[in-house]
Amino acid sequence: MDEMHIAWGVQYEVARGVSRNWWLWDDVTRDVLEKLRGPNQDAAAKVSQLLSPNRPSTAGMVSPDLQLWTELDREELAICEGRLRGLGPLGESEGTENWYGGKIQQVARLEESGEKFQLLLAPMEMRKSTRFARFLGSRRILQVSIPRDVRTGRGDDLRRFFSQKFVLCGRVFVAFGAKDGKVFLMETREDYERPLRVPGDEQRMTLEEFVAWHNPMDRLGNCGQAVSKWATRFDLGLSVSVPVLAFDPDKIFNIEDKYVVPGVQKPPAEHIYTDGCGYMNCAALSLIGKRMAYKARPTAVQGRICGSKGLWMLHPSPQEQDMNATPKIWIRNSQRKIWLDYANLHRAHCIFDLVAPPRVTVPSRLSRLTILNLAHNGVPSALFAALMRETLDEQVRALTQWALPQDMRLLWKTVNQIGHVTGARMQQYALGASRALGLSGRIREDDDVPSDEPPNPVQDILNEAGERAVLSEEDQEALLAELVGAGPAASVLRDKVTGEPFTIHGVAMDLIQAGFHPLTHEILYDKLKKITSNVIEDVVRDFHVNIPLSAEAFIVPDPHGVLEENQIHFKSTEALKPPLEDLFPHTLLGDVLIYRNPNRLPSDVQKVTAVQHEKLAEYTDVIVLPTKGPCSFASMLAGGDYDGDVCVCIYDPRIVQSFKNAPLSRQDPNFLKDNFEDQGLIEKVSAVTEQMSRLTNDPDARRKKLQEALLSDISLPPIGAYSIFHENAAYVHGYDHPKTVRNAFMFNTVLDSRKSGLRVKPEVLKRDKREYDRKRPECLQGVGAADRELSLSCNVVPLIRPSERGVFILDQLHHAGKQMRDEHLRMYEELKNQFGGDRDPDLLRPYQKLVDDPLFQDDLAGIRAHVLKHIDLWRGIASESKAGPQTPSRSGRGRGRGKPSVAARWTKWKDLAQSFSSGPELPTDSVLMRFSDATWLGGVDMLRASCAYGEKPRFAWSVAFQTLCRIKAASVGAAAMTSSFADAMSIPSSVVRVLEQSRLGMT
């Protein structure tokens, strides 16, 4: 294919079809390839049309859209240019300002075939950009998704499998790292049965050259590291980021950390006051703000540069406040994760890769872990019940006020806010830059393992498609293939044929904006009932209770040293408190609580005093912590540091006043020795280098030895298990019992094991499973995907709480919550007493206005026959779906008999909708065809949908969703708008205020 100058995207699509068994390599003839010449944007979409023109539609066969192929062409030009333009920032490229590369992902999924593994190629995606992809080029990296159960149970098998070479269209790829459940492969200089080289091939690297560029094994600061810790440093190049500013190497400075005890060699992290936080001058921060179009210069930014990671805040020196000066950056040793040859830095190492700006979230919310802590430290249980009721009343009220005309616009806004619909669509348009733009955060309070992957609406769709039930890996694979095949940006959020959004919130919003009302439209009523029920379950079962007087933001160390122990400074550019009720709404003053998620130890939440200091006035949208005391204050907050950690402040006096600080929790002196394998046995990088030096004459063995180190953490440590063990111990023994505290430290240590190299002793894990692996009480079983997965893995033997321990706080709160849930759902059902819906006359009108006209009788008969035929098919698929039970196995791969898989049903429903929308075939001389441009007729699609609605409304909605919405909107007055504009719409806060005042009779 290279000989015929076939573009890489075309080659990839051809190979993808072969991997999926859609065609064979023998089908890829020279005649076919002649028709596939040209750039990706012209040829890539033709592959499936030419190689399987008569093949029925198959999930995943759809190619990504033009935007992706155009970007791939742009990257190819940059590679051939040879200036490393893809690294950014080098200005304009092919009409795109501030262009940078690495935005495309070549995706494969690992599947088990008996005892063996195989890789299946998926459509390319366009969701993020990383430093490695920008440096090597998107086409040089292949990311492979690994099922969770495989990572848990077959780590050694995975390492052996990924130590092989992989060939894609004659190019050899090898694995170089693992992160977030994926293994990453890079294209090397080696080819397989590929005699011809093309421009750009000369820039390829060997695996060892790549490692030496990013994380050289022979540098003094690297060679003494544990192999597992050294391997995690490749995460820096795999982090989602945006290249925003290239520093002059002479303006990159080293600065000492501030220590609890100065002069101590290699102090522990908790004795470093400034752990993870450096400085930038005002000019650098201002340029980053301009590059990202922020409203103002950021106080601090999170990013990666020169082998370092963390947070960089405004330099405190008055001499560094000039916005027009040369950009400068100061890096602390605690930020250095990779030691480089600083006298010969590569251009990539001098580019600041932005991860996130400061972002204040108001309000925050509680979780079950935080409630456990607060209750243990004196906050009364009745207050949590009151806060839960306030949260439910507010959220349910917003979803059930339907009486006035303006209520529908406020209802649309509420559904949008709860479902994050517009936000999710904007994050897709952001193409992985959502965090850097400040559109999204990194970790919610219930997440055990942080991830910087961009928000993935496809996974949300999968979760919703299963109606909160567990889908098998096969089902998820088929649905995922269909969804990602829809293309990048917001198109992935809607069905390509019917136009129906894939999420329940998106469906409700489309129905509301089309003019439907929940008291006259049963489908909208049912969707809102489900949304309301989900909101209630989220609060009742996951204890996501809003705290109006709370906020979360980055933490930074005091740059001036003016804060005393147990003091903080928090000033925000947006109001933290109601401006009409507080003289200083942007600044916290007085006693507050501060904590970091997830918090599991009694001392992980601290009561401190918020103060205002003139020297810290410039440090907005960050929480400034003191650099005094016996340890780093950040380390007291669940072992935190300043490399981008986010903390929550609660300043609701009802919670703060009754809270009392617990004594600082400390590990037993023998904790590591008793629970983890001997640290002296942890392999060092220097040992790997020595072993590789003895394999100079065996390059294959040398590569495998290197890959063994790079993939050392491919298996999944028992993080989820110790999350369960900790909560179960708290339920049985109490929150501050030594067994509970030990399990909290076990969780924290296992969570950090990728960096430390520590491994739980097998006998310890076995003993802990025997004691704590029990069926959890209902109050510890949340509704999130992680909770479902953890619950499936647990023993069926129930936990028993001793009666002398009294009522467990979460049991008590869960019981109260269920009563509130029943009360709200009963009130929702009572709304149906006002229901006046039957078949909507507006939807019937297009068909009915012509049905008695003899001029259209033949055409309408053809349309009706087409509709009735598809209603029969619809009923058949529906009856198949109901046949027999389907019970997922523990591994997620079991399947009951009789009922088709979700994958099979998905394909049938899709094919039905496609068939419905493409017919009937009317004669070219028919009346409707002759008057096809007449707007008063509505067109065949509207007549077809209207007829279907008259025959079977539920069927009509399943195959003609968007058409029915257009009919309704036209009947009440519609404004023409493309979907890309509609998907970007939201209701401004000023309009919300006017509508709410109107609701109150004030306007």
N, C-alpha and C positions, 0 to 999 in steps of 0.2 A: 504493500500500500504506500510505503514511503517513495518507492520508485515512481508511482503515479501521482505523487504530491497530494495524497489524500490528507485532509486536515485531521488533527488529532481528535477533535470531538467526534468526527465521523468514525474514525477507527474505534474509539471507545464505544460508541453506540453499536457498531457491528459486533464487537467482542461481548457487549452486554447481552445482545440477543442470543449469541452462542452459549453464554453461561446459563441463560434461562431456558435453553432448549427450544427457542422459538425458530431457529434455523441452524444450519450447519455451515462449517467453513467452506464446504464444497459448493454451497449456494452463492458464496461471495465470488462471483465470476468477474472476469475483466470487463465484460459488458456492463455489469452492475456498477463497478467502480468508476467506469467512464462517466456514468451519470451522477456520480457523487463527488466529482471534482469541484473545487472552489472553496471559499472560506467557510468556516463553521456556520455562520449566520445564514448562508444560502443552502448548504448541503446537509447539515446534521439532522434536520427534521425530516429529510426524505428517506432515511435509512429504513425505517419500518415499512414505509409505503412501497419501497422497491423490493425488499427482501421477503415481505409477507403480505402482499396486496389482498389476498383472499382470506387471510386468517381472521377468525372472529376476535372481537376485542378482548384483550387480556389485561388484568390488573398490572399496572406498572409499565405497559408498552408505550405510553405516551411520553414523548421526549420533553425535556425542559424547554422553556420558551426562548424567544429571540433575545431577550435581555442577557441571558446567560451565555448564549453562543456569541453574541457581540463582544461581551467581556472576555471570553476565551480568545477570540481573535486579537483583541487589544493586548492581552498578556503575551500572546505568541509573538507579536511585533516587538514587544519590549524585550523578550528573551533573545530574539535574533539581533536586536540593536546592541546588546552586550554591555549596557551601561548600568545594569542593575536598577533600572527605572522602577521596577516593581516594588522595591523597598520603600519608595516614597521618601521624603517629599521633594519631588523635582519639578513641581508645577504641573502645567497642562500636558495632557497626552490624548491625542485623537479626539480633541474637542471636549475632554473632561478635565475640569479644573481640579488641582490638588489630587491628581489620580495616584492610586497605589494599587498594587496587585494582591494576589493571594486570596481572592474573594470566592473562589470556586472550590467545592469539595468533590473529589472523586470518592464515591462511597461504595463499599462492599459490605456484605453481611455474612458472618460465619454461621454455617449450619452444620448440624451433626448428621452424618450419614452412617448409621450403625455406630461403630467405634471410631470412625474416621471423621475428619473435618473437611469441609469444602467451602469455597468462597463463591458467592453470587454477587455479581455487579448490580448496583442500583443506579437510577438516574443521577447524573451530577446535580449538585445542589449549589445554592448561592446564598449562604446564611451567615458567613463570618469571614474574618481574615486574621491570620496569625503570622508571626515573624518568619517561621520556617517556610510557610507557603509563599510569602513575599520574596524570600531569599532564593529558594529553589525554583519557584514557579508552581502555580496550582496543579499543573499537569504532572508534576514530579512527585506528588504525594498522594497516597491512597490510604484512606481511613477505613478501618474494618470494625464494625460494631460486634461486640461479643455478648451473648445472652448472659444474664446475671448468674443463672444456676451453673453455667459452664465455668465462669470465673471462680465460683465458690468451690466447686468440686473437682476441677480438672486442670489446675494450674500447671502441673508438670507436663501434661499432654499439650497444653497450649504453647508452652515454651518450646517444646520439641517441634511442633507444627510450624511456628513462626520463625524457627531457626533455618528454615528452608529458603531457597530463592523462589521468587514468584515471577512468572513471565506474563506480560500483557502486551500483545501485539509486537513481540520480539524484543521488548525492553524488559530488563531485569530489575525487579524491586526487592528490597530487603527491609525487614522490620527494624526500627530504631527506637521505639518508645511506646509507652502505654499511658493513657490518661482518660478519666471519665468513662470507663467501660469500653474504650476503643483502643485498638492497636494501630500504630501509624507506620506505613511503609514508605520508603523513598526510592526513586529511580536512581540507579547507579550508572557508572560508565559502561557496564557490561551489557552486551547484546546477546540474543539467542537466535541463531539462524536469521540474522538481519544484516546483510552485507553492506547496505547503503546507509551512510550517515547523512543527516540533514542539518541545516543551519540551527545552531543552538545546542546541538549534541556535545560540542566541545566544552560547554560550561558545566557539564555534569560532574559529579564528585563520587569518589568511593565512600563507603561508610566511614572508614577511618579518617579520611580528609574532612568529612562533615563533622565528626566528633571533635577533631582537633580544632576546627573553626569555632564550634560552639562551647565545648566544655573539655578543654585539653587535659588529658589524663596525667601528663607529666608536670603540670604546674604545681608548685609547692602547696598552694592552698587547696588543691583538688585531690592530690594523690593520697592524702591521709584520711579522706572521708570514707565512711561506710559506703559500700557499693550501692545499697538501696537509696541512701541519701543523695549520692552523686547522680543516680539515674533520675531522681525526681527533678533535678535541675533542668531536665529537658522540657519540663512543664512550662518554663519561662518562654520557650519558643513556640509552644502550642497554645498559649493563652490567647484569648480573643482580644485584639487590640487594634488601635489606629495609630499609624506613624504620624506624629504631629510636628516634631521639631528636631532638626539635626544640630547637635552641639559641636562647636570647635573642640577638638581634643584638649587644647590648652585651657579651655574653660570648664573642664570636668575636674573637680577637686575632691580630695579625700578629707574627711573631717572625723575627729574622734567622737566616739559615743560618750555619753555621760553615765557614770557608774555609781552604784551604791557605795562601793569601796574602791576609790581610784587606785590604779596601779596593779590590780589583781589580773593575772594572766588567765585568759579564757574563763571569765565568770559565767555562771549560769544565766540563762535568758532573763529570769526574774530579777536579776541584779543589774540589768541594763535599763536605765530610765528611758532611753531614747530608742529602744529596740525597734528597728524597721522604718524609722522616719528620718529623712534628710531635708535639705533645703534647696529652693530655687530662688533666684532673684525675681524682682517684680517684672522685669522685661520678659523673662522666659514664661512666666505664668500668663502675662498679658498676651503674648503671641499665641499660646495654646488656646486661650479664650477666644481670640479672633479666628483662629483656624477652625474651631468647633462652633463658632457663632453663639457662644454663651452670652447671656445678658450682661454679665460683669466678669471682671477678672476673678478667677477662682482663688480661694485661700490656699488650697492644697489640691494635688492631683495624685492619683494612684497610677503606677506604670512600671515599666521595665526599661533598663538601659545598662549597657556595659557590664552584663553579667549580674546586675543587681535588680532587686525588686523592692516594692514597698510604697510608701507615701512620701511625697515631697511637698513641704509647706513653705510659705513665704519666709524668706530669710529675715531675721529680726533686726539686722543692722540698718541704720538709717542710710548708709552709703549704697545699699542694694535696692532702694525704692524707686530708682529712675526707670520709667517705662520705656525709654528710648535707648537704654544701654545695651551692651552685648549680652545675650543670654548666658547665664551661668548656672551650674548645678553642683551641689555638694553631696557626696555619697559617704555614708557611714559604713564602718566595717560590718555592723550587724545587718546591713542591707546586701552585702556582697555574698552571693551564692555561688558564683563562678569566678575563678581567678584567671585573668587573661594576661597576654603580653601587652602591657599598657603602653609600651614604646612603639608598638606596631598595631594599633587598633584598626580593625576593618570598619568601613563606613557604616555597616549595619549596626555595629556596637555603639556608635555615637548617636544613633537616632533614638529619641524618646518615644517609646510605644505606650500610648495612653490607654489605660484600662477603664478608669472612671473618674469623674470629677466629684467634689463633695455634693451630697444630696441629702437634704433633710426630709424625712417622711413624717407627716403629721396627719392623724394620730398613729400610734403603734397599737399593738393588740397583745393580749396575753396568750399563753399556750399552757398545756397541762403541766409542763415542767416548771414554768414560772409560777403557776398557781401553787404547786407543791412547795416551792421555796418560800413564797410570800406567806402562805398559811403557817408553815413551820416557824417563821420568824415574826409571828404575832398578828398578821392581818386577819380579822374575823371572817369566818366562813359566810356569814350573812351578807357581808359586803360583796363577795363574789357573786352570790345569787342575785343581788340587786343590780350589779353591773351587767350580768347576763340578761336580766329582764330588760334593762335599758337598751342593750344592743339589739335584742330581738324586737322590741317594740318599735324602735326607730327603723330597722331594716324592713320589717314586715309592713309597717304603715306605708312606707314609700312604695311598696309593691302592690298595695291594695286600695289606693285612693283613685277611684275611676269616675267619680260623679260629674265633674266639671269638664268642659271642653279642653281647657289648658292642662288637665291632668294627664292626658295622653303624651304630651311632650315631656312632662316631668317623669312619667313612667318610662318613656324611652331612655331618658337620661339615667334613670336609676338602673335599668337593666344593663345599659352600656357600662356603667360604673362597676356593677357587681361582676359582670362577665368579662371585664377588661377588653371589650371587643375592639373599640377603636385603638386602644393601646396596643393590642396584639397585632392589629393590622399595620400600625406604624412601625412596630418593632420588626415586622417582616420587610417593610420598605427600607429600614435602617441597615439591613444586610449585615447583622452582627455587630454594628456599632451602637446598639441601643444603650449599653452601659456607658460607653464613652460619651454619648450624647446626653446622659443623665435620664434616659427614659425608663431604666429598670435598675433594680438592685442585684445583689449577688445571691443572698441566701435568706430564706424565710426561717422563722423561729423553730419550725418542726424538722428542718432538714438536719441530718446527722453529718453528711459529707458535703462540704462546700463545692460548688462548681461555678466556673465562669462561662459555661456554655450559654449562648444566647437563648432567650425564651423560645421554646419549641411548641408552637400551636398544634403541630401534628400529633404530639404526644397527648395534648389535652383532648384532641378530637378522638384519639384512640380510647382514652379513659372514658369519655362520654359515650362513645359508640357501644361500649360494653355495659352501659347503664350501671356503672360502678361495680360490675362483676369482673372476675378475672378472665381475661382472654388468653388463649393458648399462644405460644410463640408463633405458631403457624398462622393463626388468625391475625395476629398483630402484623406479621410479615406481609400478608396479602393486603391488609388495609393500608399499611404504611407505603407499600409499593404504589398503590393507587393514588394516595394523597400526595406523595412527593412527585409523582408524575404529572401533577397538575401545574407544576412550574413554580417559580419563585414568587415572592411578594404575596399580596393578598389573594391571588387567584387560588392558592392552596386552601383557602378557607371556604370556598364555595364549590358545589357540585358543578362540573363543567356543562352538564346537559340541562338540568332543571333550574340551575341558578340558586338552589337552596343552600343557605349556610350550613356548615357541618356542625356548628355548636347550637345548643338550645337557645343561648342568649342571642346569637345572631338571627335565628329564626324569629324569635319574639320581636326583635327590633325591626326586622323587615316587615312583619305583619302590622306592627303599630304604625310605622311610617307610611304604609300603603293606605291607611285609613280604617283598618279593622279595630273593633272594640271588644274587649274580653267578655262583655256581657251579651254580645250578639254573635261572637265567633268562638265556637267550641274549641278549635285547635289552639287559638291564642289563650283561651282560658286554661286549657290543660298545660300549655307550656309555662305559663306564669305560675300555675300550681306547682309544677316540678321545680321551677327556679326558687320559689318560696320555700318549698320543702328542703331543697339543697342548702339554702341559706341557713335555715333553722338547724339542719343536721351539722353544718359546719360549726355553728356556735355551740350546740349542745354536746356533740360527740367529740369534737376536736378542741373545745373550750377556747375558740377564737373570739374572745371577749374584747370589745373595743374599750380603750381607755382614752377618753377625749383629751385629757391633759397629759399627753405623752408624746414623745418624738424620738426619732433615731437618726444617727449621723456618724460619720467617721470620728474616731478618737485620735488626738495628737498630743505629744508631750509639750509641756509649758516651755516656750522658747526663751522666756525671760527669767524663769525661776522665781516668779512672784507669788505663785499659789502655795499655800501651806498644805500640809497633809490633810486629806479628806475634804479638800476644796476642789471645785471644778468651775470652769467658765464656759457658758454656752450662749452664744448670741447668733441669731438666725436672721437671714434676709426676709424670711416670711414669718408671719405671726405664729408664735408658739402658743399663745393664749388669746382669748377673745379681746380684740382691740377696744371694745366698748366697756369691758369689765376690768381692765388692767392698765395701769399707767405705763408699764414697760412690757408690751406684748411680745417683743422680739428678744428679750433677755430673761433668762431664768435667775431668780433670786430666792434664797432660802433653802430649806431642806428638800432634797430630792432623792429618788432611788436611781441607781445606775447599774446596768447589767449587760451581759453579752450572751447571745444564744449560741448553742444550747447550754443552759445552766443546770448543773446536776448536784453541785455541792452546796451545803447550807450557807457558805460564805461567798457564793458566786454573785449574790446581789448585795450591794453596799448602799447604806444611807450616807450621803455626803451633803455638803453645803455649797450651793451655787452662789458665786459672788461675781461682781462686776469689777473689772480692773482696766484702767485707761490704757495700760501698755498692751492689753490683749484685744483692744477694740477692733483692730483690723482683721482679727481671726474669726471670720463669720462662717456659719454653716458647718462648723466642726466643734466637737466637744474637747476642750483643753483640760488635760489631767495634770496633776502636780508631778514634779520631779524631785520629790522629797519623800523620806520615809524609809522603812527597812527593806522595801522591795519596790519594783515597778508597779505602779497602781494598776496598769493594764493587766499584769499577771494575776492580780487578785480577782479579776473578772473572767472566770472560767479559763484561766491560762492565756489571756489575750496578749497582743502586742500592738505595735503601731504601723504595721505594714499594709493597712487597709481594713482593719477590723471595724465593724459597726457596733455601736452600743445603743441601748435604749435608755432614755430618761423618763421616769414617771414623776410627775409633780402634782398629782391629784392628792390634796391633803387628806382625803379619807383613807388613802392607802398609806401615805408616807408617815402620818402621825403615829399609827399603831405599830409600824415596823421597827424591829430592833435588830441590829447587826449581830450576826453569829460569829463566834471565834473563828479565826482563819483555819480552814481545813488543811491538814498536812499529811503527806504520804508517810506510811510506816517506813522506818529506815531500811528495812529489808524487803520493801515492796517489789522492786525490780528483780532482786535475787530470787525471791520466792515464786514469782509468777511468770517470769520471762526467761528465755534461754540465755545461756552465758554470753554476755556482751563481748567477751574475749574471743568468741568464735565467729563474730560478725566479720565477714570478708571485707577487706579494704581495697580501694582502687589500685594501690601500689602492687598488691598481690596479683590482681588481674593483669596489670601491665607486665609484670615479671613473667607470668605464664604465657602471655601473648608473645613475648620476646623469644621464647623457646620454640615458637611455631612459625618462624620466619619462612621455612621451606614448605609449609602447608597452609596456604592462604585461606582455604575453606575452613579448616579447623580454627584458625586465628579469628576469622569472622564470627564463627559460632561462639567462641569464647567471649568475644566482645558483646554479641547479642545476648548471651546468657546474663551478662551484667546489666545491659540496657533493659531487659525484660524481667528483671528480678522481682518486680512488684506487680506482675501481670495478674496474679490471683487476688481474690477479694478477701481481705482480712475480716475477722468476725466482728465488725463494727455494729451491725444490726443486732447480733446476738447479745452483745454487752449492753446495748440500749435497752433491750427487753429485760436482761438480768437486773439492771439497775432499777427499773421501774417496778419489777416484780419484788425485789428486795425491799423497796420503799413501802410497798403495799403490805408485805408480811411483817417486816421487822421495824418499820419506822424510818423517816427520812434521814435522821442523823445517826442511825445505828451503824456500828463499825462495818457490818457486812454491806450495808447500802453505800457507805462512803467508799469502801474498797471497790465496789463495782463501778462507782462513778470514776475513780482513778483508773480502773481497768479500761473503761470506755475511752477516756481522754488519751491514755497511752496507746491503745490500739488505733485510735483515730490518727495519731501522729506517727504510726509505725512505718509508713512509707518513707519518711525522712530519717527516722531513727534506726531502722533496720531491726527493731525489736520484734520478736515473735513469741506469742503465748506458748508456754510449755503445753504439749499435747495432753498430759495428765491433768493440768490445771483446767484447760478448756473442757475436758471430759467431766471433771468433778463439778465445774460450774454449771454445765448443761444438766447434769443429774439433779442439782439442787434448785436451779432457777428456771429451767426450761419448762414452764407450765402454761396451761391455758389461762390467758389473762382475763380478768374481770371485764365486764362490759365497759366500765369507765375508762379503761386503758386501751380500748379498741377504737381507734379513730376511723374516719371515712376516707382518708387519703390513700393514694396508691401504695406508699411505703408501709402504712399500717396494715393494709390488706395483705401485702406480701409477707410481712413479719408474722401476722396472725396465722397464715397458712403453714408456716414452718414450725409452729410451736407444738409442744406436747399436749395431749388432750387431757392430762391430769390437771384438775383445776387448782388454783391457788386458794389457800385458806388463811384468812386473817384472824389472828387470835382475838377473842372477844374483849380481853383486857386492854387492847390497843384502842378501843373505841371506834367510832365511825370514821372511815377514810374520807378525807376532804373531797376527793374526786367522786367517790360514791355518792356522797351527800349532794354535791353540785349536779351530778348527772341525774339523780332522781328528781331534783327540782327542775332541771332543764327539760326532762321528759314531760313533766306536767305543763310547763310553758309551751312545749311543742304541741301537745295535744290541744291545748287551748287555742293556739294560733291556727292550727289546721282546721279545727272545728269552726272557727270564725270565717276562714276562707271558704269552707264548704257552704256556709250560710249565704255567702254572696251569690251562690248559684240560684237562690230563690228569686233573685232579680233577673235571671237569665231570660232573654227574649229572643234567642237565636233560633232560626230555622235555616232553610237554604237562602243564601244571600241573593236578593233580586238583582243586585248589580252584577254578580257573576253569571247569572242566568241570562241576562239581557242580550248579549251579543248573539247567542244562538237562537233565542226565542223570537227576536225581532225579525228573523228571516225564515223561521220554520214554516210559516203559513204562506210564504210567497212562492208561487209555482215556478217562478224563474230559477229558484235555487234548489228545487227539490232533489234533483239528481246528485248535486254536489254534497248537499247536507246528508243524503242517504249514505254516500261513500264515507263521509266523515264519521257518521254514527256507527257504521259497520266497523270501521277502524277502531273506534273507541270501545265498542262491545267486545271485539276480539281481544283487545289488550286488558280489558277488565277480567276476562276469563283467565288470561295468563297470570295476571296479578293475583287472582284468587288461588291459582295453583301453587305459585311460589309461596304465598302466605300459609297455605295448608302444609306444605313441605317443612316450612320453618317451625311449625308447631308440633311436628311428628317426633315423638320420643324425647326423653330427657337428655340433657347434655350436662355432665358434671365434670368440671375440670379436675385433673389430678393434681397432686401436690406440686409436681414439677411444672404444671401448666401445659403438659402435652397430652394428657389423657383425653379421650373423646368417647362420649356415649354413642350408642348405635341409633340409627334411624333419623336423627336430626342432622341436616347438612351443616358443614362448618360455616363460620362467619364469612370466611373467604369466598366460599361457593355462593352463599346468599348475596354477598356484596356484588359479585359479578353478575348474578341473575337480575338483581334490581337495576343495576346500571344498564345492562343490555335492554331491559324492558323499557326504561326511560328513553334510551337512544332510539329504539324502534318506534316508540310512540311519537317522538318528536320529528321523525323523518317521514311520516306518512300523513294521510294516504296519498297515493300517486293519482292525482286528478288529470284528466285529459287536458292537453294544452289548449283545446278550444272550449273548455268548460267556462261557465259564467264567472266563477270565482277567479280563475286564472286570467281571464280577460280583464277583470276589474281588480286585479291584485293590488294595484296602487291606490285604490279608493280607500281613504282613511275611515269613512263611515262604515265600511264592512268590518274593519278590525283585522283583517288578514286571517289566513287559514289557522295560524297558531292560536289566535284568540278564540276562533270558532271551535276549534278542536278542544281547547281547555274548557270552554263554556259548556260544550256538550258533555264532556267527561264529568264536569261538576254536577250537571243535572242528573246524570245517571248514577254516579257514585262519588260523592264529595271526597272521601278519604283517598280514593284512588287518584282523583284529579290532583290533589295536593302532592301526592308522591311522585307524579310524573311531570307536572306543569306548575311548579311552585311560583316561579318568578312571573310567568305569564298571568296567573291569577292575580298576583299582586299588582301588575300593571293595569289589569282591567279595573280593579277596585280603585286604584289611585286616579285613573282617568275619569271615573264616575264622580269623584268628589273634587277634582281639580288637581292636576299633576303638573310638575315642572320637569322638563326634560333634563336628564343628567346622566353622565357616564358612570359606570360602577366605580371607577378609580376615584372620581370626585366624591361619590356617595360614601365610599369606605373611609374617606379621610374626614368626614363631617363629625362634629360634636356640637353640643349646645353650650355656648359661652356662659360663664358664671353670671354675667350681667343679665342675660335673658332669663336664667334660672331665678334670679332675685325678683325680676318683674313678674314672672309666672307665679312664684310663691306668694308675692304680695297680692296678686290678683285672686289667688285661691283664698286668701284671708279677707278679701273684700276691701283691700286698701287702694286699689286702682280701678 
